């Protein structure tokens, strides 16, 4: 994969450093873990759901944190003392600890999470503040002119 130098953007565009840093982070060649598998689906125009396959984890072993547009989901298994007595011929269910991070867009909030049948579902919604929503400007009859005639 080729690397792209974004330094000209830093010189030309003011206030877009957040976007450039996101592009830098996405271009990094750090290998992302593939466990646990997950889906991201759009339920509606501004509603999303992340579904993660977390077989073998209980809700007390899962942690979900949202901070600075980053959603972090981690799973920590308790001591494997009970598994020490068991002798597996084949162990295909991964019960290893994990941490997965998702970069959230601006104004995306976590609504809640559910764990059912080994699937962790996290519901998200984009809530755009009223000040940033488009608004209709009425066209007047000229009584509210900004510049006065001299």
GROMACS elastic network, one bead per residue, 0.5 to 0.9 nm:
[ bonds ]
;  ai    aj funct       b0    kb
    1    27     6  0.89155   500
    1    29     6  0.85071   500
    3    27     6  0.73339   500
    3    28     6  0.86284   500
    4    24     6  0.86084   500
    4    27     6  0.82112   500
    5     8     6  0.75760   500
    5     9     6  0.88560   500
    6     9     6  0.54725   500
    6    10     6  0.69667   500
    6    20     6  0.70133   500
    6    23     6  0.86697   500
    6    24     6  0.79668   500
    7    10     6  0.51599   500
    7    11     6  0.67457   500
    7    12     6  0.89835   500
    7    20     6  0.88887   500
    8    11     6  0.52070   500
    8    12     6  0.62824   500
    8    13     6  0.85384   500
    9    12     6  0.51285   500
    9    13     6  0.56468   500
    9    14     6  0.85976   500
    9    16     6  0.81968   500
    9    17     6  0.82794   500
    9    20     6  0.75441   500
   10    13     6  0.58397   500
   10    14     6  0.71466   500
   10    15     6  0.88639   500
   10    16     6  0.76385   500
   10    17     6  0.65002   500
   10    20     6  0.76943   500
   11    14     6  0.75831   500
   13    16     6  0.59673   500
   13    17     6  0.78902   500
   14    17     6  0.72261   500
   15    18     6  0.74506   500
   15    19     6  0.87330   500
   16    19     6  0.53067   500
   16    20     6  0.64071   500
   16    21     6  0.87540   500
   17    20     6  0.50061   500
   17    21     6  0.60760   500
   17    22     6  0.85712   500
   18    21     6  0.51751   500
   18    22     6  0.62678   500
   18    23     6  0.87523   500
   19    22     6  0.50980   500
   19    23     6  0.63299   500
   19    24     6  0.86859   500
   20    23     6  0.50509   500
   20    24     6  0.61874   500
   20    25     6  0.86557   500
   21    25     6  0.61467   500
   21    26     6  0.85909   500
   22    25     6  0.50741   500
   22    26     6  0.61881   500
   22    27     6  0.86150   500
   23    26     6  0.50754   500
   23    27     6  0.61330   500
   23    28     6  0.87326   500
   24    27     6  0.51564   500
   24    28     6  0.63702   500
   25    28     6  0.53529   500
   25    29     6  0.88557   500
   26    29     6  0.82334   500
   27    30     6  0.87533   500
   28    31     6  0.85565   500
   29    32     6  0.87869   500
   31    34     6  0.89967   500
   32   100     6  0.85717   500
   33    36     6  0.80400   500
   33    98     6  0.86388   500
   33    99     6  0.86009   500
   33   100     6  0.76951   500
   34    37     6  0.62703   500
   34    38     6  0.89325   500
   35    38     6  0.84012   500
   35    53     6  0.87968   500
   35    94     6  0.87115   500
   35    98     6  0.70655   500
   35    99     6  0.86241   500
   35   100     6  0.82158   500
   36    52     6  0.65165   500
   36    53     6  0.59743   500
   36    54     6  0.64408   500
   36    94     6  0.88056   500
   36    98     6  0.74333   500
   36    99     6  0.88019   500
   36   100     6  0.81243   500
   37    51     6  0.85679   500
   37    52     6  0.59120   500
   37    53     6  0.57384   500
   37    54     6  0.81924   500
   38    50     6  0.68607   500
   38    51     6  0.54066   500
   38    53     6  0.62065   500
   39    49     6  0.79883   500
   39    50     6  0.56438   500
   39    51     6  0.51268   500
   39    52     6  0.65205   500
   39    53     6  0.88564   500
   40    48     6  0.71555   500
   40    49     6  0.57769   500
   40    51     6  0.65073   500
   40    52     6  0.89017   500
   41    47     6  0.87209   500
   41    48     6  0.56790   500
   41    49     6  0.53530   500
   41    50     6  0.65567   500
   41    51     6  0.82793   500
   42    45     6  0.72204   500
   42    46     6  0.77601   500
   42    47     6  0.60592   500
   42    49     6  0.65393   500
   43    46     6  0.78026   500
   43    47     6  0.53213   500
   43    48     6  0.53300   500
   43    49     6  0.69191   500
   44    48     6  0.70204   500
   45    48     6  0.84308   500
   45   126     6  0.88677   500
   46   108     6  0.87116   500
   46   124     6  0.83528   500
   46   125     6  0.56013   500
   46   126     6  0.51452   500
   46   127     6  0.76320   500
   47   123     6  0.74313   500
   47   124     6  0.57875   500
   47   126     6  0.65392   500
   48   122     6  0.83635   500
   48   123     6  0.59551   500
   48   124     6  0.50071   500
   48   125     6  0.61442   500
   48   126     6  0.84240   500
   49   121     6  0.65523   500
   49   122     6  0.55202   500
   49   124     6  0.59416   500
   49   125     6  0.86779   500
   50   120     6  0.79533   500
   50   121     6  0.56765   500
   50   122     6  0.51177   500
   50   123     6  0.66212   500
   50   124     6  0.79827   500
   51   119     6  0.63675   500
   51   120     6  0.54882   500
   51   122     6  0.64049   500
   51   123     6  0.87877   500
   52   118     6  0.84096   500
   52   119     6  0.55632   500
   52   120     6  0.50507   500
   52   121     6  0.65203   500
   52   122     6  0.84680   500
   53   118     6  0.60487   500
   53   120     6  0.64420   500
   54    57     6  0.58119   500
   54    58     6  0.85499   500
   54    75     6  0.83468   500
   54    94     6  0.89637   500
   54    95     6  0.87000   500
   54   115     6  0.87962   500
   54   118     6  0.53544   500
   54   119     6  0.57914   500
   54   120     6  0.65711   500
   55    58     6  0.84805   500
   55    93     6  0.73092   500
   55    94     6  0.79373   500
   55    95     6  0.78789   500
   55   117     6  0.79442   500
   55   119     6  0.70918   500
   56    77     6  0.88708   500
   56    93     6  0.75481   500
   56    94     6  0.79647   500
   56    95     6  0.63869   500
   56   118     6  0.69552   500
   57    60     6  0.80674   500
   57    61     6  0.60356   500
   57    62     6  0.70583   500
   57    75     6  0.72744   500
   57    76     6  0.81908   500
   57    77     6  0.71376   500
   57    95     6  0.75827   500
   57   118     6  0.73732   500
   58    61     6  0.53752   500
   58    62     6  0.68260   500
   58    77     6  0.88826   500
   58   115     6  0.80819   500
   58   118     6  0.83828   500
   59    62     6  0.52944   500
   59    63     6  0.80549   500
   59   114     6  0.86943   500
   59   115     6  0.67492   500
   59   120     6  0.88831   500
   60    63     6  0.77674   500
   61    74     6  0.83795   500
   61    75     6  0.56132   500
   61    76     6  0.53626   500
   61    77     6  0.60786   500
   61    78     6  0.75187   500
   62    73     6  0.72792   500
   62    74     6  0.58031   500
   62    76     6  0.65710   500
   62    77     6  0.86709   500
   63    72     6  0.79716   500
   63    73     6  0.57645   500
   63    74     6  0.52361   500
   63    75     6  0.62829   500
   63    76     6  0.83198   500
   64    71     6  0.72335   500
   64    72     6  0.57929   500
   64    74     6  0.66106   500
   64    75     6  0.89349   500
   64   113     6  0.85616   500
   65    70     6  0.81512   500
   65    71     6  0.58063   500
   65    72     6  0.51800   500
   65    73     6  0.65605   500
   65    74     6  0.86536   500
   66    69     6  0.69438   500
   66    70     6  0.57100   500
   66    72     6  0.63146   500
   66    73     6  0.88505   500
   66   109     6  0.83933   500
   66   110     6  0.75205   500
   67    70     6  0.53512   500
   67    71     6  0.65958   500
   67    72     6  0.82276   500
   68    71     6  0.83881   500
   68   104     6  0.86082   500
   69   102     6  0.84713   500
   69   103     6  0.60090   500
   69   105     6  0.64270   500
   69   106     6  0.67832   500
   69   107     6  0.82867   500
   69   108     6  0.76593   500
   69   109     6  0.86848   500
   70   101     6  0.66533   500
   70   102     6  0.57261   500
   70   104     6  0.55763   500
   70   105     6  0.87037   500
   71   100     6  0.82894   500
   71   101     6  0.55941   500
   71   102     6  0.50370   500
   71   103     6  0.63725   500
   71   104     6  0.67799   500
   71   110     6  0.85322   500
   72    99     6  0.69396   500
   72   100     6  0.58146   500
   72   102     6  0.64412   500
   72   103     6  0.88411   500
   73    98     6  0.81205   500
   73    99     6  0.57136   500
   73   100     6  0.53333   500
   73   101     6  0.63698   500
   73   102     6  0.83925   500
   74    97     6  0.74601   500
   74    98     6  0.54271   500
   74   100     6  0.63038   500
   74   101     6  0.85852   500
   75    96     6  0.81684   500
   75    97     6  0.53786   500
   75    98     6  0.52687   500
   75    99     6  0.65294   500
   76    95     6  0.88655   500
   76    96     6  0.75421   500
   76    98     6  0.68713   500
   76    99     6  0.87862   500
   77    80     6  0.77982   500
   77    95     6  0.69431   500
   77    96     6  0.68544   500
   77    97     6  0.60513   500
   78    81     6  0.86024   500
   79    82     6  0.77680   500
   79    83     6  0.87359   500
   80    83     6  0.51872   500
   80    84     6  0.64031   500
   81    84     6  0.52182   500
   81    85     6  0.73779   500
   82    85     6  0.59377   500
   82    86     6  0.72446   500
   83    86     6  0.50507   500
   83    87     6  0.78280   500
   83    88     6  0.89861   500
   84    87     6  0.75823   500
   88    91     6  0.60243   500
   91    94     6  0.75112   500
   94    97     6  0.89009   500
  104   107     6  0.83218   500
  104   108     6  0.62404   500
  104   109     6  0.83656   500
  105   108     6  0.56878   500
  105   126     6  0.81229   500
  106   109     6  0.87708   500
  106   126     6  0.78309   500
  106   127     6  0.88920   500
  106   128     6  0.85439   500
  107   125     6  0.82375   500
  107   126     6  0.54484   500
  107   127     6  0.54673   500
  107   128     6  0.59469   500
  107   129     6  0.79189   500
  108   124     6  0.65710   500
  108   125     6  0.54566   500
  108   127     6  0.62266   500
  108   128     6  0.83396   500
  109   123     6  0.86761   500
  109   124     6  0.55997   500
  109   125     6  0.54245   500
  109   126     6  0.61698   500
  109   127     6  0.71830   500
  110   113     6  0.82191   500
  110   122     6  0.72652   500
  110   123     6  0.60524   500
  110   125     6  0.65519   500
  110   126     6  0.89021   500
  111   122     6  0.75834   500
  111   123     6  0.53881   500
  111   124     6  0.53915   500
  111   125     6  0.67381   500
  112   121     6  0.83411   500
  112   122     6  0.58980   500
  112   123     6  0.55062   500
  112   124     6  0.74821   500
  113   120     6  0.69643   500
  113   121     6  0.54286   500
  113   123     6  0.61700   500
  114   119     6  0.80776   500
  114   120     6  0.57323   500
  114   121     6  0.52240   500
  114   122     6  0.66666   500
  114   123     6  0.86594   500
  115   118     6  0.65485   500
  115   119     6  0.56261   500
  115   121     6  0.63552   500
  115   122     6  0.89310   500
  116   119     6  0.53958   500
  116   120     6  0.66132   500
  116   121     6  0.81150   500
  117   120     6  0.84661   500
  128   131     6  0.82743   500
  128   132     6  0.65093   500
  128   133     6  0.65934   500
  129   132     6  0.55129   500
  129   133     6  0.65886   500
  130   133     6  0.52205   500
  130   134     6  0.83635   500
  131   134     6  0.81871   500
  131   135     6  0.89422   500
  132   135     6  0.88140   500
  139   142     6  0.85458   500
  140   143     6  0.70538   500
  140   144     6  0.72764   500
  141   144     6  0.78399   500
  142   145     6  0.57229   500
  145   148     6  0.67708   500
